[in-house]
Amino acid sequence: MSPTTTAAFDAGLPYELHPQVAIRPEAFGGLAYHYGNRRLTFLKAPMLVELVEALGEYPSARAAIDTHVPEPRRPAVERALSGLLASEVIRVR
């Protein structure tokens, strides 16, 4: 098991889309498929898809969230990112 799967999500750290994950945009958000562990994960909002794809461009998840997510939605998005980290859709850079 990699250290990423047991680590808690920390918005102060830099993250990126896992290189073995492909995202297919859908009207409801998107589907993330991990070619290594064969997991299919639903991203339930287009904004979350945009954020996950952009994570690697920011010095931290917090900076990406501040740019892409309206204030009232930030706690829910952080919970979603925590789940995506546990599913290995994203990883610490």
Protein Blocks (a to p, Z undefined) as FASTA:
>chain_A
ZZklmpccdfkbccdddfkbccdddfklpacddfklopacddfbfklmmmmmmmmmpcbf
klmmmmmpcfklmmmmmmmmmmmmmnomaccZZ
